[in-house]
Amino acid sequence: MTDVRRARRPPGRLLGSAGVIGAATLLANVLAYALFLVLNRTLTSDDLGATAALLNITVISGVLALALQLVAARHVATASRPRNGSSPHRARDPVGTEGSALATGLILGLVVTAVVLAASPLVAAAFDLDSLLPAVFVALTVLPTYLTYAAQGCLHGRERFGALGLVFVAVAAGRFVAGAGAALSGLGVTGVLGFTVVAAWPAAGLALALEPHGVGALRQHLRATWLRAVVHGATATSALLVVANLDIPLARIFLTPEESGQYAVVALFSKAAYWGPAFLATLFYPRMARATSRRSVLWAVGLTGAIAVVGVLVAALLAEPLVRLVGGPEYVDLATLVPLLTASGAAWSVAQVLVYWRLSRGDHRLGYAVWTVAAAVAAVVTLWRHESITQIASTVLLGGLVVVGYGLAQLARTPGVSARRRARSGRPPR
C-alpha cells in the first residue's frame, strides 16, 4: 500500500510541479535562445558557425552527465522505498545515495575533461579554428557541468522541482551573460567560449549548495560510485544528445563557412522544438520510475506530441517573421527551412520521452536503437547527404521518426504492472 500511495500523488501537486518546472525550463530556454539572438547579430557567419559547433560539442561532452542525472534521480527516488515489505528504516540511505551521486560526478568530470582536452587539437582542425584555445575551453567546461548534473539528479529524484528549476535558470542565465557579453565586446569565438567556462562554476556552486547533505557525504562515498551504471545508462542518453547536437558540427565540417553560419541560425528552431517540451520528461521521470501502469508515459508522450504538432504548425505559418526575429532580415531567405528544422527537433523531443521511459524501467533496448540510428545519420550525412542544409536536416528528421516509431511499438507491447504483483515480487517498478 505504501508504494501505491506514493505513486498516486495529488493532481494539484502534479500541476503545481508541472507549473514550476515548466516555467523554469521555459525561462532557461528563452535565455538560451536569446544568447543566439545576440550571437546571430554580432558574429560573422564564419565565427557564428564555429561558435555554434563548439557549443554543441560542450553539450555532447556532457552525455555521461545527463546519464548521471537520470541514474541519480532513479536511485534517490527509490532510496526510501521499503523492500519485500520491510520497514522504511531498512531502506537505502538517501544521504549516502546523494553522496555517491556527487562522487560519481566528480570522478567522471575529471576523466571526461582529460579526454576532451586530449581531443582539442582534432576539434580545432576539424572546425578550422584560428586557435587551439576555444577547443581547450570546451574541455574546461566539463567538470563544473558534471558536478551540476550530479546535484540536479539528487534534486530531481527528491522531486524538489523548485530548486531544480532554479539551477536550470542559473545555468542558462550564466551562459547568456557570459556569451552575450563576450560577443558584444567583440571578443569573438575565443571570448564566448572562455566566458562560458567562467560562468559554469557559479552555477555548479549553486547546485551543490542546494545539496548540502550530499556534499557532506561526498568524501565517504568516493569509492561507492556508479561509474558502471552511468556508462550503461548513457547508452540511450548519450545517443540522444549526440544525434540532437550532431547536425551543427556536421554542417561546420561539410558546408561552406557561410552556410554553416546559416545552419546555426535555422537550427535554433530545431533546438527550441527539442528542448521546449523537455520539462515534461523531467517532470514525469520519477513517476515513471515508480509507476505501476503506463499512465505516466502516455501522458508524457501525448503532451509532448501535442506541443510538437503545434510547434510545427506555428513554424509553417510564421516562418518568415520568426527568421527575421531570430537572425535578422539578411537570413529571411531561410524561411522555407524553418518547418523542416522544427519538425526535426519535435520528432526527437518525442523520442526523448520514450527513451526516458525505458530508462526509468531499467531497459536499454531503445538506447541501442538510438545509437544505431545516430550512427546511421552520421554515416549518411558524411558519405552522401551533406551538400545542403536541407539534406542534413532531413536526414536528422528521418532518424528521429524511426526512433519514435520503434519506441511507440515498444509502448504498445508493454503491459502495466499491478502494485500487488510488484509487491509480491519485491522488485522495483519496471
KAZI-V569765 format. One record per residue. N is the residue number from 1. RES is the residue in one small letter. PSI is psi in radians with two decimals (* if undefined). D_CENTER is the distance of its C-alpha to the mean C-alpha in whole Angstrom. Layout:
N,RES,PSI,D_CENTER ; N,RES,PSI,D_CENTER
//
This chain:
1,m,-0.58,34 ; 2,t,-0.79,32 ; 3,d,-0.67,29 ; 4,v,-0.81,30 ; 5,r,-0.67,30 ; 6,r,-0.62,27 ; 7,a,-0.52,25 ; 8,r,1.41,27 ; 9,r,2.62,26 ; 10,p,2.44,28 ; 11,p,-0.65,27 ; 12,g,-0.67,27 ; 13,r,-0.68,25 ; 14,l,-0.78,22 ; 15,l,-0.68,23 ; 16,g,-0.76,23 ; 17,s,-0.73,19 ; 18,a,-0.72,18 ; 19,g,-0.74,19 ; 20,v,-0.95,18 ; 21,i,-0.56,15 ; 22,g,-0.78,15 ; 23,a,-0.73,17 ; 24,a,-0.75,15 ; 25,t,-0.73,12 ; 26,l,-0.80,14 ; 27,l,-0.73,16 ; 28,a,-0.72,12 ; 29,n,-0.71,12 ; 30,v,-0.75,15 ; 31,l,-0.69,16 ; 32,a,-0.74,13 ; 33,y,-0.62,15 ; 34,a,-0.61,18 ; 35,l,-0.77,18 ; 36,f,-0.47,18 ; 37,l,-0.72,21 ; 38,v,-0.81,22 ; 39,l,-0.72,22 ; 40,n,-0.53,23 ; 41,r,-0.12,26 ; 42,t,-0.37,27 ; 43,l,2.64,26 ; 44,t,2.87,28 ; 45,s,-0.68,26 ; 46,d,-0.90,26 ; 47,d,-0.61,25 ; 48,l,-0.76,22 ; 49,g,-0.73,21 ; 50,a,-0.77,21 ; 51,t,-0.79,19 ; 52,a,-0.71,16 ; 53,a,-0.74,16 ; 54,l,-0.70,16 ; 55,l,-0.60,13 ; 56,n,-0.58,11 ; 57,i,-0.61,13 ; 58,t,-0.62,12 ; 59,v,-0.78,8 ; 60,i,-0.63,9 ; 61,s,-0.24,11 ; 62,g,0.36,9 ; 63,v,-0.69,8 ; 64,l,-0.45,11 ; 65,a,-0.77,9 ; 66,l,-0.71,6 ; 67,a,-0.70,9 ; 68,l,-0.74,12 ; 69,q,-0.77,10 ; 70,l,-0.69,11 ; 71,v,-0.79,14 ; 72,a,-0.75,15 ; 73,a,-0.72,14 ; 74,r,-0.76,16 ; 75,h,-0.80,19 ; 76,v,-0.67,20 ; 77,a,-0.50,20 ; 78,t,0.08,22 ; 79,a,-0.54,24 ; 80,s,0.17,27 ; 81,r,2.21,28 ; 82,p,2.57,31 ; 83,r,2.32,32 ; 84,n,0.62,35 ; 85,g,0.21,36 ; 86,s,2.99,36 ; 87,s,2.58,36 ; 88,p,-0.45,33 ; 89,h,-0.25,34 ; 90,r,0.03,34 ; 91,a,3.00,30 ; 92,r,2.65,28 ; 93,d,2.05,28 ; 94,p,-0.66,25 ; 95,v,-0.75,25 ; 96,g,-0.63,26 ; 97,t,-0.75,23 ; 98,e,-0.64,21 ; 99,g,-0.72,23 ; 100,s,-0.66,22 ; 101,a,-0.83,18 ; 102,l,-0.64,19 ; 103,a,-0.70,21 ; 104,t,-0.72,18 ; 105,g,-0.71,16 ; 106,l,-0.85,19 ; 107,i,-0.81,20 ; 108,l,-0.67,17 ; 109,g,-0.73,17 ; 110,l,-0.73,20 ; 111,v,-0.82,20 ; 112,v,-0.60,17 ; 113,t,-0.80,19 ; 114,a,-0.69,22 ; 115,v,-0.83,20 ; 116,v,-0.64,19 ; 117,l,-0.72,22 ; 118,a,-0.53,24 ; 119,a,-0.09,22 ; 120,s,-0.64,22 ; 121,p,-0.65,26 ; 122,l,-0.69,25 ; 123,v,-0.78,22 ; 124,a,-0.70,24 ; 125,a,-0.75,27 ; 126,a,-0.62,24 ; 127,f,0.07,23 ; 128,d,0.87,27 ; 129,l,2.63,26 ; 130,d,-0.34,29 ; 131,s,2.72,28 ; 132,l,-0.36,27 ; 133,l,-0.77,25 ; 134,p,-0.66,22 ; 135,a,-0.61,21 ; 136,v,-0.71,22 ; 137,f,-0.59,20 ; 138,v,-0.77,17 ; 139,a,-0.61,18 ; 140,l,-0.19,19 ; 141,t,-0.17,16 ; 142,v,-0.91,14 ; 143,l,-0.91,16 ; 144,p,-0.54,16 ; 145,t,-0.76,12 ; 146,y,-0.64,13 ; 147,l,-0.69,15 ; 148,t,-0.81,13 ; 149,y,-0.60,10 ; 150,a,-0.79,13 ; 151,a,-0.67,15 ; 152,q,-0.66,12 ; 153,g,-0.69,13 ; 154,c,-0.79,16 ; 155,l,-0.68,16 ; 156,h,-0.83,14 ; 157,g,-0.61,16 ; 158,r,-0.04,19 ; 159,e,0.67,18 ; 160,r,1.26,19 ; 161,f,-0.48,16 ; 162,g,-0.85,19 ; 163,a,-0.70,18 ; 164,l,-0.75,14 ; 165,g,-0.63,14 ; 166,l,-0.72,16 ; 167,v,-0.76,14 ; 168,f,-0.84,11 ; 169,v,-0.70,14 ; 170,a,-0.74,16 ; 171,v,-0.85,13 ; 172,a,-0.70,13 ; 173,a,-0.71,17 ; 174,g,-0.76,17 ; 175,r,-0.69,16 ; 176,f,-0.89,17 ; 177,v,-0.76,21 ; 178,a,-0.90,20 ; 179,g,-0.81,20 ; 180,a,-0.70,22 ; 181,g,-0.74,24 ; 182,a,-0.74,25 ; 183,a,-0.78,25 ; 184,l,-0.45,27 ; 185,s,-0.02,29 ; 186,g,0.44,30 ; 187,l,-0.11,28 ; 188,g,-2.79,26 ; 189,v,-0.82,23 ; 190,t,-0.73,24 ; 191,g,-0.75,24 ; 192,v,-0.82,21 ; 193,l,-0.68,19 ; 194,g,-0.77,22 ; 195,f,-0.49,21 ; 196,t,-0.67,18 ; 197,v,-0.80,19 ; 198,v,-0.71,21 ; 199,a,-0.39,19 ; 200,a,-0.51,16 ; 201,w,-0.75,19 ; 202,p,-0.64,20 ; 203,a,-0.74,16 ; 204,a,-0.69,16 ; 205,g,-0.71,20 ; 206,l,-0.79,19 ; 207,a,-0.75,17 ; 208,l,-0.60,19 ; 209,a,-0.49,22 ; 210,l,-0.11,21 ; 211,e,1.01,21 ; 212,p,-0.62,25 ; 213,h,-0.71,26 ; 214,g,-0.71,23 ; 215,v,-0.72,24 ; 216,g,-0.50,27 ; 217,a,0.02,27 ; 218,l,-0.82,25 ; 219,r,-0.64,28 ; 220,q,-0.21,29 ; 221,h,0.38,26 ; 222,l,-0.44,26 ; 223,r,-0.18,27 ; 224,a,0.99,26 ; 225,t,2.98,22 ; 226,w,0.70,20 ; 227,l,-0.80,19 ; 228,r,-0.74,20 ; 229,a,-0.67,18 ; 230,v,-0.78,15 ; 231,v,-0.71,16 ; 232,h,-0.77,17 ; 233,g,-0.45,14 ; 234,a,-0.14,12 ; 235,t,-0.79,14 ; 236,a,-0.86,11 ; 237,t,-0.65,8 ; 238,s,-0.72,9 ; 239,a,-0.70,11 ; 240,l,-0.87,8 ; 241,l,-0.68,6 ; 242,v,-0.89,10 ; 243,v,-0.53,11 ; 244,a,-0.29,9 ; 245,n,0.17,10 ; 246,l,-0.46,13 ; 247,d,-0.70,15 ; 248,i,-0.80,16 ; 249,p,-0.70,17 ; 250,l,-0.69,19 ; 251,a,-0.66,21 ; 252,r,-0.63,21 ; 253,i,-0.76,23 ; 254,f,-0.50,25 ; 255,l,2.94,26 ; 256,t,2.80,28 ; 257,p,-0.70,27 ; 258,e,-0.75,28 ; 259,e,-0.60,26 ; 260,s,-0.62,23 ; 261,g,-0.68,23 ; 262,q,-0.71,23 ; 263,y,-0.70,20 ; 264,a,-0.60,18 ; 265,v,-0.93,20 ; 266,v,-0.41,19 ; 267,a,-0.31,16 ; 268,l,-0.55,15 ; 269,f,-0.62,16 ; 270,s,-0.76,13 ; 271,k,-0.69,11 ; 272,a,-0.73,12 ; 273,a,-0.52,13 ; 274,y,-0.85,9 ; 275,w,-0.37,7 ; 276,g,-0.90,11 ; 277,p,0.15,11 ; 278,a,-0.41,8 ; 279,f,-0.45,10 ; 280,l,-0.73,12 ; 281,a,-0.70,10 ; 282,t,-0.77,10 ; 283,l,-0.78,14 ; 284,f,-0.20,15 ; 285,y,-0.89,13 ; 286,p,-0.61,16 ; 287,r,-0.65,19 ; 288,m,-0.57,18 ; 289,a,-0.50,18 ; 290,r,-0.09,22 ; 291,a,2.59,23 ; 292,t,0.04,26 ; 293,s,-3.09,26 ; 294,r,0.13,23 ; 295,r,-0.80,23 ; 296,s,-0.80,20 ; 297,v,-0.61,18 ; 298,l,-0.71,21 ; 299,w,-0.79,20 ; 300,a,-0.80,16 ; 301,v,-0.77,17 ; 302,g,-0.82,20 ; 303,l,-0.73,18 ; 304,t,-0.74,15 ; 305,g,-0.69,18 ; 306,a,-0.77,20 ; 307,i,-0.68,18 ; 308,a,-0.80,17 ; 309,v,-0.80,21 ; 310,v,-0.72,21 ; 311,g,-0.75,19 ; 312,v,-0.71,21 ; 313,l,-0.76,24 ; 314,v,-0.74,24 ; 315,a,-0.67,22 ; 316,a,-0.66,25 ; 317,l,-0.56,28 ; 318,l,0.52,27 ; 319,a,-0.87,26 ; 320,e,-0.87,28 ; 321,p,-0.55,28 ; 322,l,-0.71,24 ; 323,v,-0.70,25 ; 324,r,-0.70,27 ; 325,l,-0.76,25 ; 326,v,-0.80,22 ; 327,g,-0.33,24 ; 328,g,2.95,28 ; 329,p,-0.41,31 ; 330,e,-0.23,31 ; 331,y,0.21,28 ; 332,v,-0.42,29 ; 333,d,-0.23,30 ; 334,l,0.07,26 ; 335,a,-0.60,27 ; 336,t,-0.30,27 ; 337,l,-0.23,24 ; 338,v,-0.84,22 ; 339,p,-0.65,22 ; 340,l,-0.85,21 ; 341,l,-0.65,18 ; 342,t,-0.74,17 ; 343,a,-0.65,18 ; 344,s,-0.85,16 ; 345,g,-0.64,12 ; 346,a,-0.73,14 ; 347,a,-0.74,15 ; 348,w,-0.40,11 ; 349,s,-0.68,10 ; 350,v,-0.70,13 ; 351,a,-0.64,12 ; 352,q,-0.75,9 ; 353,v,-0.77,11 ; 354,l,-0.67,14 ; 355,v,-0.77,12 ; 356,y,-0.69,11 ; 357,w,-0.83,15 ; 358,r,-0.68,16 ; 359,l,-0.66,14 ; 360,s,-0.34,16 ; 361,r,0.14,19 ; 362,g,0.42,19 ; 363,d,2.16,19 ; 364,h,0.17,17 ; 365,r,-0.70,19 ; 366,l,-0.54,17 ; 367,g,-0.73,15 ; 368,y,-0.67,18 ; 369,a,-0.72,18 ; 370,v,-0.74,15 ; 371,w,-0.72,16 ; 372,t,-0.79,19 ; 373,v,-0.73,18 ; 374,a,-0.77,16 ; 375,a,-0.69,19 ; 376,a,-0.73,21 ; 377,v,-0.83,19 ; 378,a,-0.72,19 ; 379,a,-0.77,23 ; 380,v,-0.76,24 ; 381,v,-0.76,23 ; 382,t,-0.76,24 ; 383,l,-0.34,27 ; 384,w,-1.18,28 ; 385,r,1.33,26 ; 386,h,0.41,25 ; 387,e,-0.28,28 ; 388,s,2.93,26 ; 389,i,-0.72,23 ; 390,t,-0.75,24 ; 391,q,-0.78,24 ; 392,i,-0.84,21 ; 393,a,-0.71,19 ; 394,s,-0.55,21 ; 395,t,-0.74,21 ; 396,v,-0.71,17 ; 397,l,-0.81,18 ; 398,l,-0.72,20 ; 399,g,-0.73,18 ; 400,g,-0.70,15 ; 401,l,-0.63,19 ; 402,v,-0.78,20 ; 403,v,-0.75,17 ; 404,v,-0.77,17 ; 405,g,-0.77,21 ; 406,y,-0.71,21 ; 407,g,-0.71,18 ; 408,l,-0.59,21 ; 409,a,-0.70,24 ; 410,q,-0.72,22 ; 411,l,-0.72,22 ; 412,a,-0.52,25 ; 413,r,-0.04,27 ; 414,t,2.00,26 ; 415,p,2.79,28 ; 416,g,2.85,27 ; 417,v,2.13,29 ; 418,s,2.61,31 ; 419,a,-0.66,31 ; 420,r,-0.75,35 ; 421,r,-0.69,34 ; 422,r,-0.72,31 ; 423,a,-0.66,33 ; 424,r,-0.64,36 ; 425,s,-0.39,34 ; 426,g,0.23,32 ; 427,r,2.68,29 ; 428,p,2.84,25 ; 429,p,2.46,24 ; 430,r,*,23
//
